[in-house]
Amino acid sequence: MSVRMLAVLSAAAALAACAPTVGATAGNYAAPAPFSVSDFAWSARTGTAAIDGRVAFGRDGQSFDCTGSVALTPDTPYTRQRFRTLYGSTEQAAIPEAVVRARTVSDPNADYRSYVRSQTCQDGRFRFSDLPAGGWFLITPVSAGGERVILMRHVVTRSGAVANVTL
């Protein structure tokens, strides 16, 4: 193979690596993940896992307190894409509530709420019990007296184990 041909192939490979993948749209986001009840079925089962959590969020020298319930949402293709859009991450985030509410998600009418578990946050603590093993998103609003911030964190539960989480 000639040096010239090798250079052309190398350049083509470099350009191909930069090209968007099939199904990707602007911003490197994949095509919308449709809501599917079957993706949520695992999360409705009773299991032996638990999450013990506490809120210890601070910013600019202020300590934030829970201002509502803690929601536990199953990790599915639909919720993963939704959370990436709302929070800019599927791992963890702390975003002003107004910013989250201003963002738009695909298929906003999909009703996955029946799969979301909720617990009260008392004295900065919360617990979810009898969970099946799997991936989950924890979400809770917090405030230091001003604008609320929404905390989000991805958690993985394992059968028979307690996941200790600090938001």
C-alpha positions, 0 to 999 in steps of 0.5 A: 500500500502506498504512503499516499493511500495510507494517508487518505485512509487515515484521514478518512478514519479520522473524519469518520470518528468525528461524524455523528452516529446514526440516530443522533441529533443536534447536541449529540443526543440520541433519538427520543426514547419512547415510554414503555411500560415493560421497561418499568416492570422490574421496578414494581417488584418487591425486593430486599434492597434499601436506600438510606439517604441524607441531604448534606448539600451546601453552596456558597457557605449556606446549608440547604434543607429538604423542602419536599419529598424525595422521589425515587424513579426507576432507571429506564431508557425513557427516564435516562433520556428525560433526566439527561435533558432536565438535569444535564446528567444521568449521574448527579446534579444540583440545578435551580428549580426554575432551570429544570422547569424551563427545560422541555422533554420529549413525550412530556405526557408519558405517565410513569408516575405510578412507578415513582416511589416517594418518601418524606425527608425528615431532619435531612434523612430518608429511607426506601426499603423493599426495593428490587435490585436495579438503577434508580434516580433520587430527586429532592428539592432543597433550599437555604431560604431562597430559590429552590435547587433540585438535587438528582443522583443515580443510585444502584441497589443490590439484593440484600444490601443497603445503599448509603447515599448523601445528596 
